[in-house]
Structures are given as structure tokens and as C-alpha cells.
Amino acid sequence: MSEDSATRDEREVTIQLLDPAMFRPVKSWKFSGQETITIGRSEDQDVELVDAYVSRNHANLHFKDDRWLLISLGRNGVLVGNQMVTDYAVGDDVRFRLGTQGPWLRFSTAAEREEALSTVLIDTLPAPEFRVDERRVQNEVGEIASGEYFQELQQRAKRMRRQRDEA
């Protein structure tokens, strides 16, 4: 790939709004040839997000010196990898959050998307994991079994079985 096409691919980007639970895209914005992409709550932003945690002009992405730079402008900041950043050199694919409670976004370049299309894509997002606290279950069952109401129900069941057997 020539240097010009590499730069062009890097300037063709996609920003995706991600579902906060599974991090799957729910909305996408594509940009080509822009040097600045604005992100915020205001209608004049390139990526407009209506969210209480998003500032009117929350962040900008600037393409300079053949790379993208994410710049935090909002009151609630920008997090990359759970770290608050003021500016961050963005690679081909990065996930970031607007504020500690705001929406998650993913930034990717055309070069990264082409690479993803050239192979099998397997969703490696972790499935929700459910665990049973056996100790807590045993404690709660013990409390129920020793309770007055449960003991009364057991006595009633015995009487009903006796009556059935006698009939």
C-alpha cells in the first residue's frame, strides 16, 4: 500500500456509539478526509450525542502529523482504558468513554476495518457470567428451614398426608 493510500485510509474513520452492556455498535458515523471531528451534545457537532453526561462540545479528534489525537474538552472528561485523559494518540481502533457515566464510543480507521474484513471475525466479547454463592444459598436455606412459618407448613403437610392415607 502506498504512503498516500495509507494516509487516506487513516483519514477514513468510523465512530460508533456502543451498547454499554455488550459493547456492540448501536449507531455509526463515517468520515472521510476530515482533519477535525467534533463530538458533543450540541446540534453543530459531527457526532451529536444527547446524554446528560455529555458536554455541548465534549471532545475533538484531530488528524495531525499522520495520526489522530483525541482531545478532551468536556466537563466530565474522556476515559480511555479507565484512565482520564486530556489528549490521547489514537491508534487504528480504540474504545473510549465520555465521562465516567457517559456513553462509550469506538474509533476505527479504514485500514483497521479492511483488516477486519479480510479474515474471519469472531465475537470475543465475554458472555455474562453468573455465579451462585453456595455459602449464601446454604445460609438462606437454613434460615428458611428453621423459620417458624416453614416448620408450620411441614406440620400441615404431615397432617394432610395422614388424612389422605386414612381415607
N, C-alpha and C positions, 0 to 999 in steps of 0.2 A: 504494500500500500504506500503511495507517495505521501510526502510530508503535507501537501495541500489537502489531500483527501483525509488524512489523519486529523488535521485541524478542523476540517469541515465536519467530520464525524463527531468530534468533541464539542462542536458548537450546535449540533443537533441533539437536543436533550428532551427528556420527558420527566415531568414532575408528577408523582402520583400521590393522591390522598389515600391513606391506608386505614383499613378497618383496625381499630385499636386492639381487638382481641386476637385476630389471626394474622394481621399484617398483610392482608390481601388488598389489592387496589380496588377502590370504590369510585374513583374519578381520576382522570388523567388530563394533563395539559402538555402539548408538544410545542417545542420552539425550535426554530432553525435560523441561524445567523445572527441572533441577538447577542449583544455584549452584556446586557443587564436584564435580569428577570426580577421583578418585584413580587413580594409575597406579603399579603396582609388582608385586613378586613375591609378596607376601602374599595369602592367600585372601580377606582382607576388602577388597581393592582393587576399585574399579569395573572397572578394566581390569587383569586379572591376567595377567602375563607370566612364564612360567617360563624364565628365562635367567640364566646366571651373572653377566652384566654388569648386571643389573637389581637395584636395591636393593629391600628389602621395601616401602618407601614411597619411590618414586623421584621422582615428580613429581605436582603437582596442577594442575588447570585451575580457575580461579575466575572466575565471571561477576560483575563489579562495574562499576558506572558504565557500563552498556550495552556492555561489551566483555569479552572473555575474556583472561585473563592466565595464561600458562604459568609455573609456578614449579618450579625445580629443587630437589629435596630429597635426592637420592641421592648416594652417594659418588663415582660415576663421572660425574656431571653430565648436562646436556642440551645437545645441539648443535642449532642452527638455522642453516642455511646454512654449515656447517662452523665455526661460531663457538660457543664455550662460552657459555651464558647462565645467569644466576641467575634472572631473570624476563624475560618476553618478552610484549609485547602481541600477541596472536594475531589475525590478520585472518580472513577467511572461509575461507581454505584455506591450510594451512601443513604442511610436512613437517618432522619433527624426529626426532632420534636420541637414544636413551637411552645415554649414554656413547659413547666413541669406537669401541667394538667391539660395542655392543648393537644391539637391533632398531630398525628405522625405523618410525615411525608417521605417519599423516596425520590432521589435524584439519580438519573441514569443517562449516560450518553448513548449516541447511536452505535458507537463502537462496542459498547457493552451489550446492547440489545442484539446486534448482529452475532456476537459471540454466543449469546444465549440461544439464538435461533439455529445455530449450526450444530447443535448437539441435542441429546435427549434432556428434557427438563423434568426433573423430579422434585416435587414439593417436599422440602425437608423441614418445613415448619413443624415444631413439636406439637403433637396432639395433646389436648388437655389431659392432664394426669390426675386421676382420682385415687386417693389412698384412704383406707379405713384405719382409724386409730383403734386397734384391737383392745388396748388397755381401757380406753374411754368407753368402748362398747360394753366390755365386761362390767365396768363400774356402773354404767347406766342400767344394764340388765339386772345387776344385783340390787340396785336401788328400787327398781320397779318390782322385782320378785319379792323383796322383803317389805314392800309397802302394804298398808292396811287394805287398800282397795283391791289389789291383786290377790291377797290372801282370801278376802271375802268372795271374789269371783271363783277361786279354786274350790272353796267350800260349797258354793252354789252349784258348780259343775258336778261335784261328787253327789250331792243330793239328787240332782236331775238324773244322773246315771243310775243311782239306786232305784229311783221311782220307775225308770224305764225298764230296768231289769226285773222289778217286782210285777210289772204289768203284763 
